[in-house]
Each structure stands twice: as structure tokens, then as C-alpha cells.
Amino acid sequence: MTAREPLLSLDGITRNFGAIEALRGITFEIGKGEVVALLGDNGAGKSTLVKIISGGLEPSGGRLVYEGREVRFGSPAEAKAAGIETVYQDLSLCTNVDVVANFFMGREIVKRFLGIPILQERAMEAATAKAIADAGTRIPSLRTNVEHLSGGQRQAIELNRFVHWGGKLVLLDEPFAALGVEQTRRGLEMIKRIAAQGISVVIITHIMAQAFQVADRMVVIRQGQVAGDVRTEDTTADEVVRMITGEAVKPPRAPIAEARTTGPA
Ligand SMILES: Nc1ncnc2c1ncn2[C@@H]1O[C@H](COP(=O)(O)OP(=O)(O)OP(=O)(O)O)[C@@H](O)[C@H]1O
């Protein structure tokens, strides 16, 4: 359980695909400004869970409580409107336009002059420059088409955009899989900076060192259930591996309360 004020609580989330029970009652919380690493073996259910949180899949059962209210996201657009978004490596950027256009995609600043809509290019460029500078991201020129930027720079733009438009929970599924060492280091630093601003982050990673570098808490999923929910400072890589492989469960699951066989006299 998180020590912080919860932003999102998952309560008994299940998801079936036909006869396959991909998620079998997932319960944990994500605190405000907390970085939670979601760990687990292949097929454990991590991606399914992330899709449910971000509106890409509906749960078969259970509840999502977000900012104190039960929610149901029918689509990624609904989750995004609520401030929850999955950032996939550069998939949501338009590569044939520049950084400013990407930053304001669908949210362009337009003023009408004699009834004619005019794009406020300078205002948009200034706002993009400020957001990117505030985040400490370095990009050669905001007028560069995104196709000419590196994978790390594209990811930084996506994250900066998410923060700029009031995002509250960002989900990252193996965000550094295609990045080099230096770009990964910058990406991890950026996650920490984002979290320090009060934004919550869920990161799926198979690389234990990355989880230890960036996460406040680790939630281990095994066969569709939570096998571990621990603060990073209270665990070790060895213990997390044992939770992933099923040799350890932490905290231990509460025994199922025995049914009362005798009623009150
Ligand atoms: N659309 C689907 N149809 C049928 N089964 C699915 C579907 N999506 C996921 N599954 C099954 O649900 C289970 C969990 O899959 P999921 O992709 O969530 O695991 P994962 O932990 O993200 O794995 P990986 O690390 O390999 O990406 C697996 O048994 C998988 O085969």
C-alpha cells in the first residue's frame, strides 16, 4: 500500500480473454507523484493491466477508483481527458511536422481576424519552448521535423507534452527498449523530474536495474495476481526475482476468512 495520497486504486480487477484468466483480482494503489514499477514474467498480465488503466481494454470485473471516484474508461481518449495516458515510444507523434506542431496537435491556438482563423505560431512556439526548457530537455530546434530527432528526444517531447497539458498519470511500457545507454539515463532522470512535480508514473520494465533506479514502489504480477507490493528501499533484486518466479509472495496474501459454519444461537 502506498504511503501517499492515492491517485488511482485498483480494486479486484479481473480480465478474461475467453477461457484465459489474464488478470485474477488485481488490487493495489498508485500514489500521487509516485513511480511504480510493474514487474513480472512474460504473460504475467502487465500489458493487459496497463491497457485497462488507460482505457484500451475494459475489465471483466473489479473497480478503478480515480481521484476518489469510481471510473470506467470506454476508450483511451476518455482516459486521456481524465489525465491518464500511455506514452508509447514515438507512436503518438506526427513525424512529418515539427516539435511545436506536435506539442499543439489538436489544441492549436487560433485567433480570428475579420472572421478568418489565424494560427498563433509565435505564441505556440513560445509555450513549447518554455515547457521544454522547464523540463530540461535539449532539442536543436523546435522547428525541426520530428523525423530528424532521436528516439530519446521524441520520448522527451511526448512526456513534456503530457506534463504541459495537465497529465496526472503516465504509463510507460518498456519505454527504453530501443534506446541507448545515455538516452536511457536521461529518460530515467526525466521520469524522476516528472514525479517530483506530483505526476504519477507506472513503468513496465524487464530490466531490474532500471526499476531500482527510478521506482518508489514495485508491484510484481504473477499469473494475473499481485505477487509482491513493496517499497524499493525495503526490497532487493534477489527478493523481487523470487516474487517474479513465484518463490516468494510479499506481503503474504491474507488467508481467506473461514466461512462460519454455525450461525448465532
Ligand atoms: N487479446 C488477447 N487475446 C487473448 N489472450 C490475450 C490477449 N491479450 C493478452 N492475452 C493473454 O493474457 C495473458 C497476459 O498477457 P499480457 O500481455 O498482459 O502479459 P505481459 O505481462 O504484458 O507479458 P509480456 O511481458 O510478455 O508483454 C497472457 O496469457 C496472454 O496470452
PDBQT file of the ligand as one rigid body, heavy atoms in Angstrom, charges set to zero:
ROOT
HETATM    1  N1  LIG A 301      -6.074 -10.044 -26.825  1.00  0.00    +0.000 N 
HETATM    2  C1  LIG A 301      -5.807 -11.171 -26.196  1.00  0.00    +0.000 A 
HETATM    3  N2  LIG A 301      -6.442 -12.328 -26.505  1.00  0.00    +0.000 NA
HETATM    4  C2  LIG A 301      -6.181 -13.471 -25.850  1.00  0.00    +0.000 A 
HETATM    5  N3  LIG A 301      -5.282 -13.571 -24.853  1.00  0.00    +0.000 NA
HETATM    6  C3  LIG A 301      -4.621 -12.460 -24.501  1.00  0.00    +0.000 A 
HETATM    7  C4  LIG A 301      -4.835 -11.209 -25.147  1.00  0.00    +0.000 A 
HETATM    8  N4  LIG A 301      -4.013 -10.299 -24.568  1.00  0.00    +0.000 NA
HETATM    9  C5  LIG A 301      -3.332 -10.936 -23.620  1.00  0.00    +0.000 A 
HETATM   10  N5  LIG A 301      -3.684 -12.243 -23.569  1.00  0.00    +0.000 N 
HETATM   11  C6  LIG A 301      -3.169 -13.253 -22.636  1.00  0.00    +0.000 C 
HETATM   12  O1  LIG A 301      -3.243 -12.716 -21.343  1.00  0.00    +0.000 OA
HETATM   13  C7  LIG A 301      -2.096 -13.082 -20.576  1.00  0.00    +0.000 C 
HETATM   14  C8  LIG A 301      -1.379 -11.830 -20.087  1.00  0.00    +0.000 C 
HETATM   15  O2  LIG A 301      -0.774 -11.168 -21.202  1.00  0.00    +0.000 OA
HETATM   16  P1  LIG A 301      -0.036  -9.769 -21.105  1.00  0.00    +0.000 P 
HETATM   17  O3  LIG A 301       0.342  -9.362 -22.485  1.00  0.00    +0.000 OA
HETATM   18  O4  LIG A 301      -0.862  -8.821 -20.314  1.00  0.00    +0.000 OA
HETATM   19  O5  LIG A 301       1.257 -10.149 -20.274  1.00  0.00    +0.000 OA
HETATM   20  P2  LIG A 301       2.581  -9.297 -20.012  1.00  0.00    +0.000 P 
HETATM   21  O6  LIG A 301       2.889  -9.452 -18.570  1.00  0.00    +0.000 OA
HETATM   22  O7  LIG A 301       2.400  -7.911 -20.509  1.00  0.00    +0.000 OA
HETATM   23  O8  LIG A 301       3.648 -10.073 -20.884  1.00  0.00    +0.000 OA
HETATM   24  P3  LIG A 301       4.932  -9.531 -21.710  1.00  0.00    +0.000 P 
HETATM   25  O9  LIG A 301       5.931  -9.134 -20.694  1.00  0.00    +0.000 OA
HETATM   26  O10 LIG A 301       5.343 -10.737 -22.476  1.00  0.00    +0.000 OA
HETATM   27  O11 LIG A 301       4.453  -8.409 -22.575  1.00  0.00    +0.000 OA
HETATM   28  C9  LIG A 301      -1.263 -13.983 -21.479  1.00  0.00    +0.000 C 
HETATM   29  O12 LIG A 301      -1.609 -15.314 -21.201  1.00  0.00    +0.000 OA
HETATM   30  C10 LIG A 301      -1.701 -13.576 -22.864  1.00  0.00    +0.000 C 
HETATM   31  O13 LIG A 301      -1.543 -14.634 -23.777  1.00  0.00    +0.000 OA
ENDROOT
TORSDOF 0
